[in-house]
Amino acid sequence: MKMTRLVTGVVLGSMLAAGAVAEELTVVSFGGAYGAAQKKHMLDPYTAKTGNKLLFEDYSGGIAEIKAQVEAGNIQWDVVDIEVIDLERACSEGLLEEIPTSILAPGDDGTPAEQDFIPEALANECGVGNIVWTIVYAYNEKTIGATRPTTIGDFFDTAKIPGKRAMRKRPQVNLEWALIADGVAPDKVYEVLATEAGQKRAFAKLDTIKKDIVWFDSWSQVPQLLNDGGAILGQSANGRIFNAIKEDGKPFKMVWDAHIYDLDVWSVVKGTRKMDLAFDFIRFATGTKPLSGMPDVAYGPTRKSSMALVDPKVVPDLPTSHLKEGIKANGIFWADYGESLGEKFNEWLLQ
């Protein structure tokens, strides 16, 4: 996979003059507007404060690259932003270091970290939550036509709304959406998907739109597909669409029905030789002020104290304002079934 590497900040001259040796840490995340917000609010301020050099790389998610590094004993990454839907499996397979909550800073208002973070942010010992985000689908108001989609059922109804659907090339979210569109109650989705019959039902529903799916690997592809007509409806992280609307003036509209929300966490790759430095960065990056910058791209901060610094105008666009319309991604389910459903998904793609 082609990586983009950014050196964030420079070694402070005063530190060098004093004889201090700056350290270097490789931090990996998802790029795009999200990565830019992290760079602005987390990485650059950390470098300015400490003088440590951060190499910032992009990836497309999942655990394959982390697993390959750990199994080969060739650790290239130190800190990785990982989706909680993948975190449970990565942690259970021993790919990540445990992060003690004692390293975390109290909130700027003095609240102890374990009380300041929302509970989900510290639910797994291998990660510290930095955002609440979600997967929605969106459309271009100039190309959608007379009928506007409002439900996840509309995403699967090519008779009602003809055209290509852009979907991320992995089973997560796609299988949940398929079952909900097929009539399964949102609160029963994972119960049904755990059965052989439920899995067949989900793939059968995906079959109904298979010829109309445009697969993608990176969220960055979705705004372009919607803009140039490559897809009429596009599955996306909400922040990608929000940024395209806010920064680029795109006539996109998000549909919140059956959105699947989750957290991203900072994690540390098992076997890194820079664990203390990784912990130091995570302590800084998950502080009150750095986390308050994530609503720049419509992702909710995981600290309560951060919300006091968030522009009230952005709050309606945050996933946390639409929780009743969505469901929480079940990381434990995907830790148990991710490998087998990944194999079934790849087999289905080839059929």
C-alpha positions in Angstrom: 0.0 0.0 0.0 1.3 3.4 -0.9 1.9 5.6 2.1 2.0 9.3 2.4 4.5 10.5 5.0 4.4 13.9 6.6 7.0 15.2 9.0 5.1 17.3 11.4 7.1 20.1 12.9 10.8 20.5 13.4 13.1 19.9 16.2 13.2 23.0 18.4 16.5 24.8 18.2 16.5 25.6 21.8 16.3 22.0 22.7 19.2 21.1 20.5 21.2 24.0 21.9 20.6 22.6 25.3 22.0 19.2 24.2 18.6 17.4 24.2 18.1 14.7 21.7 14.7 14.8 20.0 12.9 11.4 19.5 11.0 10.2 16.5 7.6 8.5 16.6 5.6 7.1 13.7 1.9 7.8 14.0 -0.6 6.3 11.6 -4.2 7.4 10.8 -6.7 7.8 8.0 -5.6 10.9 6.2 -7.9 13.4 4.6 -9.7 16.1 6.5 -9.6 13.8 9.6 -5.8 13.5 9.5 -5.5 17.2 8.8 -7.5 17.9 12.0 -5.3 15.6 14.0 -2.2 17.2 12.6 -3.5 20.6 13.5 -4.8 19.9 17.0 -2.7 17.0 18.2 0.5 16.3 16.2 1.8 19.9 15.5 1.1 21.1 19.1 2.8 18.0 20.5 5.9 18.6 18.4 5.9 22.3 19.4 5.7 21.4 23.0 8.3 18.6 23.1 10.5 18.9 20.1 9.9 15.3 19.2 9.5 14.5 15.5 6.4 12.8 14.4 6.2 10.9 11.1 2.5 10.8 10.1 1.4 8.1 7.7 -2.0 7.1 6.2 -3.6 3.7 6.0 -7.1 2.4 5.1 -7.9 0.7 8.4 -8.3 -2.9 9.4 -5.6 -5.0 11.2 -3.8 -6.7 8.4 -0.8 -4.4 8.2 -0.5 -4.3 12.0 -0.6 -8.1 12.2 2.0 -8.5 9.4 4.4 -6.2 11.3 3.9 -7.9 14.7 4.2 -11.4 13.3 7.3 -10.6 11.3 8.9 -8.8 14.3 9.4 -5.8 12.1 7.6 -3.0 13.8 7.3 0.1 11.5 4.4 1.9 13.2 4.3 3.0 16.9 0.9 4.7 17.4 -2.1 3.8 15.3 -5.6 5.3 15.1 -7.8 2.2 14.9 -11.6 1.8 14.7 -13.2 0.1 17.7 -14.9 -2.3 15.4 -11.4 -3.7 14.7 -9.9 -3.0 18.1 -11.4 -6.0 20.0 -9.9 -8.4 17.5 -6.5 -6.7 17.4 -6.2 -6.6 21.1 -7.4 -10.2 21.6 -4.8 -11.4 19.0 -2.0 -9.7 20.9 -1.3 -7.1 18.3 -1.5 -4.1 20.6 0.0 -3.0 23.9 -2.2 -2.4 26.9 -2.5 1.3 27.8 -2.8 2.0 31.6 -5.3 4.7 32.3 -2.8 6.1 34.8 -1.0 7.7 31.9 -3.9 9.9 30.9 -4.1 13.5 31.9 -7.0 14.9 33.9 -9.4 17.2 32.2 -8.5 20.9 32.0 -11.2 21.4 34.6 -9.5 19.0 36.9 -11.8 16.1 36.4 -9.9 12.8 36.7 -9.5 11.1 33.3 -11.6 8.1 34.1 -14.5 10.3 35.0 -13.9 12.8 32.1 -13.9 10.3 29.2 -17.2 8.7 28.1 -17.2 5.1 29.3 -16.8 3.6 25.7 -13.6 5.5 25.3 -11.8 3.5 27.9 -13.7 0.2 27.5 -10.8 -1.7 26.0 -7.4 -1.9 27.6 -5.6 -1.5 24.3 -7.0 1.9 23.2 -7.9 5.4 24.3 -10.9 6.8 22.5 -10.3 10.1 20.6 -13.5 10.5 18.5 -17.1 9.3 18.2 -17.8 9.0 14.4 -20.3 7.2 12.2 -20.9 5.7 8.8 -23.8 7.2 6.9 -24.6 7.4 3.3 -24.9 10.5 1.2 -26.0 11.8 -2.1 -25.4 14.8 -4.4 -28.5 17.0 -4.5 -27.7 18.0 -8.1 -27.7 14.5 -9.4 -30.1 12.5 -7.2 -33.2 13.3 -9.2 -36.8 13.9 -8.0 -36.8 11.1 -5.4 -34.7 11.8 -2.3 -33.6 8.8 -0.2 -34.4 8.9 3.5 -34.0 5.3 4.8 -31.4 2.5 4.6 -34.1 0.7 2.6 -33.8 3.3 -0.1 -30.1 2.5 -0.4 -31.0 -1.0 -1.4 -33.9 0.0 -3.7 -32.5 0.5 -7.2 -36.0 0.6 -8.7 -36.9 3.6 -6.5 -33.5 5.3 -6.9 -31.5 3.9 -9.8 -27.8 4.3 -10.0 -24.5 3.0 -8.5 -23.9 2.6 -4.8 -20.4 3.2 -3.4 -19.5 0.9 -0.6 -16.4 0.2 1.4 -14.9 -3.2 0.4 -15.3 -5.0 3.7 -18.1 -6.9 5.5 -18.4 -4.6 8.4 -21.4 -2.2 8.1 -22.5 -3.7 4.8 -23.9 -6.8 6.4 -25.6 -4.8 9.2 -27.2 -2.5 6.7 -28.3 -5.4 4.5 -30.2 -7.0 7.4 -31.8 -3.7 8.5 -32.9 -3.0 4.9 -34.3 -6.5 4.9 -36.5 -5.8 7.9 -34.4 -6.9 10.9 -34.9 -4.6 13.9 -31.7 -2.6 14.6 -31.4 -3.9 18.1 -31.5 -7.5 16.8 -29.0 -7.1 14.0 -26.0 -8.8 15.7 -28.1 -11.5 17.2 -29.3 -12.4 13.7 -25.9 -11.9 12.0 -24.4 -14.5 14.4 -26.5 -17.2 12.8 -25.9 -19.0 9.6 -29.4 -18.1 8.4 -28.8 -14.5 9.2 -25.6 -14.4 7.3 -27.2 -15.9 4.3 -30.0 -13.4 4.5 -27.5 -10.5 4.6 -25.6 -11.7 1.6 -28.8 -12.4 -0.3 -29.8 -8.8 0.3 -26.5 -7.6 -0.9 -27.0 -9.7 -4.0 -29.9 -7.5 -4.9 -27.6 -4.5 -5.5 -24.3 -6.3 -6.3 -24.2 -5.3 -9.9 -24.7 -1.7 -8.9 -22.0 -1.5 -6.3 -18.8 0.5 -6.8 -16.3 -0.8 -4.3 -13.7 1.5 -2.6 -10.9 1.1 -0.1 -10.5 4.7 1.2 -13.1 7.1 2.5 -11.3 9.8 0.4 -12.8 8.2 -2.8 -16.4 8.8 -1.8 -16.7 12.6 -2.3 -15.1 12.3 -5.7 -17.5 9.5 -6.7 -20.5 11.5 -5.6 -19.1 14.6 -7.3 -18.3 13.1 -10.7 -21.4 10.8 -10.9 -19.5 7.6 -10.3 -22.1 6.8 -7.7 -25.5 8.1 -7.0 -25.4 7.1 -3.3 -22.2 6.7 -1.3 -21.4 5.1 2.1 -19.0 7.3 4.0 -17.6 8.4 7.3 -19.7 11.4 8.2 -16.7 13.7 8.6 -15.7 13.2 4.9 -19.1 14.4 3.7 -19.2 17.2 6.3 -15.9 18.5 5.2 -16.8 18.3 1.5 -19.9 20.4 2.3 -18.2 22.8 4.6 -14.8 23.3 3.0 -15.5 22.5 -0.7 -19.1 23.7 -1.0 -20.3 20.4 -2.4 -24.1 20.0 -2.6 -24.1 16.7 -0.6 -26.7 15.6 1.8 -26.3 12.9 4.6 -28.9 10.3 5.5 -28.7 9.4 9.1 -31.1 6.5 9.1 -29.4 3.3 10.4 -26.0 5.0 10.6 -23.5 2.8 12.5 -21.5 4.8 14.9 -18.3 3.8 16.6 -15.2 5.2 18.2 -11.7 5.5 17.0 -8.9 5.1 19.5 -5.2 5.7 19.7 -3.4 2.4 20.2 0.2 1.2 20.4 1.6 -1.5 18.2 2.8 -4.5 20.2 6.6 -4.6 20.3 7.3 -1.0 19.6 10.7 0.1 21.0 9.2 3.5 21.7 6.4 2.6 24.1 7.1 5.4 26.7 7.1 8.0 23.9 4.0 6.5 22.4 2.2 6.8 25.8 3.5 10.4 26.1 2.0 11.3 22.8 -1.3 9.6 23.6 -1.5 11.5 26.9 -1.1 14.8 25.1 -3.3 13.9 22.1 -6.3 12.9 24.3 -6.2 16.0 26.5 -9.2 18.3 26.7 -7.9 20.9 24.2 -6.6 18.6 21.5 -9.8 16.5 21.5 -12.0 19.7 21.3 -10.6 20.2 17.7 -12.1 17.0 16.3 -15.5 18.7 15.7 -13.7 20.6 12.9 -14.6 17.5 10.9 -17.9 16.7 12.7 -16.5 14.0 14.9 -17.5 14.1 18.6 -14.7 14.4 21.3 -14.6 11.6 23.8 -14.0 13.9 26.8 -16.9 15.7 28.5 -14.6 18.6 29.3 -13.8 19.1 25.6 -17.5 19.9 24.8 -17.2 23.2 26.6 -14.8 24.3 23.9 -16.8 23.1 20.9 -18.7 25.6 18.7 -22.4 25.1 19.4 -23.1 25.5 15.7 -21.3 22.3 15.0 -23.2 20.2 17.6 -26.1 19.3 15.3 -23.7 17.7 12.8 -22.0 15.5 15.4 -22.9 11.8 15.5 -23.7 12.2 19.1 -26.7 14.3 18.1 -28.2 11.4 16.1 -27.6 8.4 18.3 -31.3 7.4 18.3 -31.3 7.0 14.5 -28.3 4.7 14.5 -26.8 1.6 16.2 -23.5 1.1 17.9 -21.0 -1.0 16.0 -20.4 -4.2 18.0 -16.6 -4.7 18.3 -16.9 -7.9 20.3 -19.1 -9.4 17.6 -16.6 -8.5 14.9 -13.7 -9.9 17.1 -15.6 -13.2 17.2 -16.9 -13.3 13.6 -14.6 -10.9 11.7 -12.3 -13.5 10.2 -15.0 -16.0 9.1 -17.2 -13.3 7.7 -14.3 -11.7 6.0 -13.6 -15.0 4.2 -17.3 -15.4 3.3 -17.4 -11.8 2.0 -14.3 -12.3 -0.2 -15.8 -15.5 -1.5 -19.1 -13.7 -2.2 -17.2 -10.9 -4.1 -15.8 -13.6 -6.5 -19.1 -15.2 -7.2 
